[in-house]
């Protein structure tokens, strides 16, 4: 009897600026032992709590179903920050504005 393994979703927690455009599928990939790499267009975003333009901690939930109808989900964190400026300009050291209430 052959057992179908579950696909593995890999997603990295992300920190973005409040006004930054961001495609949720840019940071996710999925592999299945039997099916190989699962195309990004088959990775679904089934929950997305991000409020555009609002700083905060948010959750994105991805879902993949393999060719044997085995479904797996993965929760991912998205931190949206309000960046005032880079100090010095062009550097990776940033000054974070106080979050809106």
Order of alpha helices (4+ residues) and beta strands (2+ residues): beta-beta-beta-beta-beta-beta-beta-beta-beta
